[in-house]
């Protein structure tokens, strides 16, 4: 047997062995790490508010697959999620500031929010072909506020000077900052957020127990982000998931 034939047989054997290894990543439990860069936007539910543009969102954390049956998995996660949300009152709104009693209009808020999220989803995964699987998932994601700040912008009414630090960041839920609230329209943030998760993508097996994971995720909030009975707004995020199972 000449050297060329031996090399060819070794190459064929290596390819066969590699494909065999890839096919063995069929564990009942596995864990991984992911990041989700994306963009987010506000959806007002009351007529006195409107979106003021989109912002940047980013999540990172741990993910896992727990097999329920063939190709069906329960997939709990633990993520840190940051969002930048911009909202404004309709231009017709002329509101009185609690701190000085003067009136302002063209009022907008920019919220920087950080949550710890615990997505609980169900995932369907296709059989592996050429090292690739396709997947889809849906579920819910309860979240809890762990950090936040807000900055406010407004136009002064005629003859009334601006008397508070518009544009400066401050913690909205701190009672010492209630002077920046407008009458009947507080800027406080709810500490709890709930969302629906929808996602789909592909997974590529790199080695026996390592797989590259990517896809799109829609994080659709359905609870009011503001602690304010006069307005109701939700925030949504569309992100690109990138991660590794190991």
Secondary structure, DSSP 4 states (H G I P E B T S, - for coil): --HHHHHHHHHHHHHHHHHHHHHT---SEEEEEEEEEEEEEEEESSTTEEE---EEEEEEEEEEEEEEETTEEEEEEEEEEEEEEEEEE-TT-EEEBTTT--EEEEEEEEEEEEEEEEEEEEEEEPPPBTTEEEEEEEEEEEEEEEEEEEEEEEEEPTT----S-TT--B-TT-GGGGGGPBTTB---B-SEEEEEEEEEEEEEEEETTEEEEEEEEEEEE-S-SB--TT--EEEEEEEEEEEEE-
